[in-house]
Amino acid sequence: VCYYMWIGLFASLGSNEGLIGWGWLMFFACACILGSVRGGFRDRYNVRSNILGDYMASLFFWPQVFTQLRQHCVELNLPQDHGDLPSEKEKKLDGSDSDEVAA
């Protein structure tokens, strides 16, 4: 969303010169958020990472960062979206608990 706001603010630059600062703020804020998400994902799944590298990649190559995160999800056999995960209500109705160990 921040990237779209960045584009929108720069597109409206002709009508108001003061929006350029807000545009850059949105761009850098989104890079910080994406770098944080990327770093957290890599920490959680023990993928080698570098904080500066994560931020720089998120700043300059954000579409590739999304693609790389998606590829990591596929390689780690993670669910593709939240629709693949059973809800708590479905677990209770099914009677199965993922924490139980079969004897």
Sequence and secondary structure as in RCSB ss.txt:
>XXXX:A:sequence
VCYYMWIGLFASLGSNEGLIGWGWLMFFACACILGSVRGGFRDRYNVRSNILGDYMASLFFWPQVFTQLRQHCVE
LNLPQDHGDLPSEKEKKLDGSDSDEVAA
>XXXX:A:secstr
 HHHHHHHHHHGGGT TTHHHHHHHHHHHHHHHHHHHHHHHHHHTT    HHHHHHHHHH HHHHHHHHHHHHHH
TT  SSGGGS  HHHHHHHT  TT    
